[in-house]
Amino acid sequence: MSDAIAKTAQQAGTSAVQRCIVPACAALFAIRQPIYVCPRCGGPLEIEIPLEPLQAVADLRERWRARAASHDPRDRSGVWRYRELLPFDDDAPVVTLFEGNTPLYDAPRAAKYAGLAALRLKHQGCNPTASFKDTGMTTAVTQAKLLGARTVVCASTGNTAASLAAFAARAELQCAILLPQGQISPAKLAQSMDYGAVVCEIAGNFDDCMRLISELADVPSIYIANSVNPFRIEGQKTVAFELLEQCGWRVPDHLVVPGGNMGNSAALGKGFDEMRRLGLIDRLPKISIVQAEGSAPLAHLFAGLKSSEIAADAAFPDEIAPVANPRTLATAIKIGAPVSWKKALRAVLRTRGSIITVSEPEIADAKAIIGRDGIGCEPASATTVAGIRKLVSAGKIRADESVVAVLTGHVLKDPDYASHYHRGTLSFESLTAEGAAKSVPIVGAFRNAPEKVAASKAAILKSLESRR
Ligand code: F0G
């Protein structure tokens, strides 16, 4: 640790601490100690916010709502608006792009497709860099500033990189991102280049990039901003608070999220849990995670759990079997060895949710039907609606229950995918029984290809008539 980092670490005034989540260890560490995993046992770390002082505050909800109308930069942020529950002091050097404050939409067509009476979509793609990552990056980069880091780094399937690059630019920090070469949507890559990051294209997949990141963790001037970092989770958990506010503090029956590296599901689980422990809600939504079939290590693990293990709180295995060669066109979640799987599994077990997989054609059609509600999202986000449809038909979600799906990224994050789907040129790689790769075309149910129309009023009206 450099002298500057050690000094700032000692000066922290907040009473929050970092705690190892492994029950047998549960070691505590100072809030400004620059660590990412438990130095004692290697387990994941979580920030523990003292909730008792807040239990005495009667008007938390009103206070948060009032801030939404203020022009203080921290109040304009949908994350820092909830700062009582963030591990920072009032004078923290907040790095914000006014993230959060994202819409909760009704989606009647997607609801009907999924077999529900109603469905709401929390669109995290409406963040400044167009993905949910911004809500966690504001807190992680603020912590990087406090620790005196010079360079922030992450491994990424594209969105984390774009978000970190933007917040690093705001904070005037150097940013380096490790990306699996040729496996990132060009739109996401372009964002990182535009925000001035050092873009390292690695010959390997996301999991290889993540391994390199853990090797960089001991360089004193470097700060790691992947979701293994518990300060990312602190920002992302506030999405649960904002969602509850938008629901008038009526807890939805189900919350469904895509699963990749598992930071998002872990964060939402923590957010709802804190609200319940504060007494602001009296029950938890069932949190379910949906993975793409070819990149589904946690769904495989979940399917192998016995029902007694599913019922028990935090009774989870020590290891997860990684998927060696993850496959999916939803490149954001093409991940074989998720870092935050323990926290995510704990959230699902605590709330009695599910972890399931969906196929490539299911993701593609779900994405298109979300589009028909006028709400574009990227493929990874559409796993939610595809997953809800499966959970409804399996009887795990009733048609009349209240369901919220979290859309994690904007449609323009991956315009090539949308274009290929609608033109009928989308295909994915599948494995034969012998293990050989073969290309399988996706024939979308909601294809909407452009047509060539003559430059005349009559031709346009004829085209409209034929599509009524
Ligand atoms: N949806 C999108 C659009 C994502 O970019 C990601 C993750 C996920 C879902 C999965 O979220 O990892 O918290 O379970 N993207 C990371 C990245 C891995 O590098 O941008 P998770």
Residues whose N, C-alpha, C, O or C-beta is under 5 A from the ligand:
A	BS01	F0G	A155 S156 T157 G158 N159 T160 A161 P258 G259 G260 N261 M262 G263 N264 S265 A332 I333 A380 S381 T408 G409
